[in-house]
Amino acid sequence: MSIDVIKMGGAAGVSTQALVADVEAQLAAGRRLVLVHGGSDETNRLGQAVGHPPEFVTTASGHTSRRTDRRTLELFMMATALVNRRLVEGLAARGVLALGLSGIDGRLLEARRKPHLRVVDNGRVRILRDEWTGTPTKVNAALLHTLLDAGYTPVIAPVGLGQGGEALNVDGDRAAARVAGALGAQSLTLLTNVPGVLRSFPDESSLVSHVPESELAALMERTEGRMKKKLLGAQEALAAGTQRVMIADGRVEAPLAAAFAGRGTLITAGSGAPSETASEAPSESPAETRPEASR
């Protein structure tokens, strides 16, 4: 039976209640799902509450990331654990046999720690050290298959395990992409707080409905903020064998049903006719442009 991987974004506005209800409906319809979630908004709130506000940086490659020192990592783990428990609680209330995990449990998600970050600050490149972030490298697919075969729906927090056994903040979109590839999933759905890739924000009628893989790299060069990282996750999922990635609106009722029906930006493997993305760069909402944690 095929598997679909779902990534629930961590930004404000993404509806947990709607997702939980839709997960129940999709499972009842016979789908097998693996959920990966973020925790950006919760991490921001927790950091502000304890006097350790978030700091975001733009890397030399143009990606936006959360500056993660050890204290921020600890806050991130607390925040994502809370998000995880809430999701499992909501699913359990609907009779779903959900099992919450982080990437460090059972070596579920291994990652390569970044020794430093090269960031651009006021036009100048500087090096940040003492970084507790990582790039997902390996998934314990056997563990996930065991859980799925036993009837569980895994719910995964984006905390990876470094080579030295240390916890790391990993990007949730890239973690979900790695999970999808490892499981041979038929699809990856990235739920966020915009309808998909937009050519002209805030005009939601400018939604880009389809991007073939052959146009993805060019599109990424024109994109900024969190959407750039989502497109990178899509690219990595396709490279790992996933045939379709949907970037879809997580604010709506029945977000999974809408995404499976094609509402959002569909990114497909291979090449295709020139899409509407060829001439214009997409824009993002302020919430989506605002950098999030590795979610």
N, C-alpha and C positions, 0 to 999 in steps of 0.2 A: 504494500500500500504506500502511496506517495506521501511525502512530507512537505509541509509549508512552514517556513520560518517567518516569524513576525517580529519586527523591531518596533517597540513603542518608544517614541521620543521622550526626552526628559524635560522639554520646554513647557512653559505655562500654556494652558489652553487645550492640551491633549486630554481627551475625556477617558478617564480610567473606567468609570461606570459603563460607558457605552462599549468599550473594548471588552470588558468582562462579560457583559451580556451577549456580545457577538461571538466571543470565543465559545461560550456554551452552545450557541446555535450552530456554529460551524462544526463543533465536535459531534453534536447530535446528528448532523448531516453526513457524518462519516469521515471528515477530514482528520488528519493527524497533525498537530501543531506543536511547534517549539517556540516559546516566547523569550525574547531578549528585551530588556528594558533599559532606560536611562535613569537619570537622577539629577539632572542639572539644576532644575528649579529648586528642588529640595536641598541640594548642596549649597546653593546660593543663600537660601533662607537660614540654614543652620550656621553657615559661616558668618553671616551678619549678626546672628543672635549671640555668638560666642566671641565676637570681636576679631574675627579672622575673615574679612571680606574677600570675595573672589577677585582674582587677577587673571586677565586674559591676554594672550600674546598672539602675534601673527608670525608664523615661522617664515624662514627664507623661501620656502616653497609655496607660500601663499595660503597655508591652512591656518585656521584659527583654533587655538587650544587653550585649555585651562592650565595655568601655571600650577604645578603640583609639587609642592614641597612635602615633607613628611606629615606635617600637621594637616595640610589640605587633603592628603591621601586618607588620613584617619577620618576626617569629616566626610569625605566622599564615600568611604566604606559604611559609615553610619547612615548616611542619607540613602544610599542605594539599598541597604538592608531594610530600611523602613519602607521604601517603595516596594521592594520584593514582598515583604510581609503583607502589605496592603493588597497587593494583587492576588497573592495566594489566599488571603482571607476572603476577598470578594469572590474568587472562583469557588472556594470551598462552600460559601453560602449558597451557591447555585448548584451544588452537587458535583462539581468538577474535581477530579482527583489530581490536584495540582501539587507539584513538588518544587519548592524554592531552593535555588542553588546560587552560589557565586562561582566565578571561574576558578577560584582556588580550591574548591571542594572536589576531591577526587581527581585533582589535576585536570579539571574539566577544560580549562582554557589556559594554555601556556603562552607566554609572551616574551619577547626580547626587549629588555630594558634599554631605553635610550640613554646613552652615557651623558648626553647634554643636548640642549636645544639651541639651534641657531635662529634667533628671532630678529625681526626688523623693528627698531624703535626710533621713531622720528627720522626715518630714512637711513639709519645706521644699523649695521649688523652687530649684534652682541651675542655672547655665549652665556647660556644659563646652565648652571650645574645643580647638583642635588635634586635632580628630577626623578620623580617616582611614577613615570609613565612608561608604557610599553606598546609594542606592536604585536598583535595576535599572530601566533605562528603555528599553533597546533591545537586541535580539539580532540577530546576523548570521546570519539564518536561511539565507541563500544558502550560506554556508560549511558549515553543518550538513547541508543537503540534498545538497551536493556530496559530503561524506564518506559520508553514508548511501547515496547512489546508487552510490558506489564500493565499497561493502561494508564500510566501517568502522563500528565502534561507538564514538561519541564518549564520552569520560569527562571531565567538566568540573569543575574546582576553582572555588569561589566567590570569585574575586578579580575585581573589576570594573575598568573603565577610566574614569576621570573625564574631564571635559571638557578639563582641562588636560594630559591624558596621564598622570596619576598613578594608581597602583594604589590600589584601595580594598577594604576588607573589606565584602562584601555578604552579606546573609542568604541562606543556601542554599535555604531553602524558597521565598522570594520569587523567587530567581533561577530555580529550577526551574519555578515558575509562569509566569514570563516566557518561558522557553524553550518550555514546552508551548503557550502561546498563540501564539507566533511561528511554531511549526511546524504549527499546526493539529492538535495531538496529540489522539487520541481519549481518552486518559486520562493522569492524573498520579497516581503512587503515592508517598506519603511514608512511608518506612520509619523506624521509631523504636524506642525500647526499652520500649514498652508496647503492649498489644494494639490500641490505638486510643483514642478518647475514652471515659473512664470516668466514670460518674456518682458512684461511691463507691469511691475507692481505699482499700485495695488489692484490693477485690473485683472480680476480673476477669470475673465473671459479670454485672457491671453495665455491660458494654460497650454503648455506644450504637451500634447497627448502622446507622442511617440518619439523615442530616440533610439535609432539602431546603434549597436555597439561600435560600428565603424565611425560614428560621429561623436562618440562619447568623449574622447580625449580632447577634441577641439572645444567642445562645450565646457569641459572642466577648466580650460585655460581662461574662459570668459566669466567664470563664476566665482563668487566670493562668499565668505561667511560659512555658516554651517552647511549650506547646500553643497558647497564644494566637497566637503567630507562625505556627504551622502552619495554623491556621484562617484567618489573614490571607492566607497563600499560597494556600489553597484558594479563598478568596473572589476573589482576583485572577485565578486560573486560570479560574474559571467566567466571570468578567467578560470575559475575553479569548477565550472561545468553547469552552474545554474542557468537555466534557459531564459528566465524572465525575472525582472526586478520591477516592482511598482513602488513609486513614491507617491503617497496618497494622504488624504486629509484625515487626521486623527481626531478632529473636533466634531465630526458628524455622528449621527446615530448610525448604528450598524456599519462601522468603518471598514471592517473586513469584507462584508458582503459587497460594499461599494467598490473596494479595491479589486476584489476578484471579478467583479463585473466590468472592470476596465476604467473606473473613474479615478483619474490621477495621471501621472506620467509613467508610461510603460517603456521600459528599457529592455530591448531584446538582443539576444546573441546574434552575431553575424552582421550582415549589411542589409541595407534596404534602400528604398527611394529616398532622395534628399528630404529631410524633415524641415519643419518650420524653424528649427533652431539654427539653421545654417547661417542666417544673416544677422541675427540679433542675439545679444547676450541676455540670459535670464536675470531677472531681478528677484529679490526676496523681501519678505515682510520684515519689519523691524525686529520682531521676536525671533525670526529664523536667522536673520543676519547677526543678531546678538550672539556671540560665541557661547557655546554650552560646554559642559564637561564632556569628556569622553564618555559617551552615554551607554 
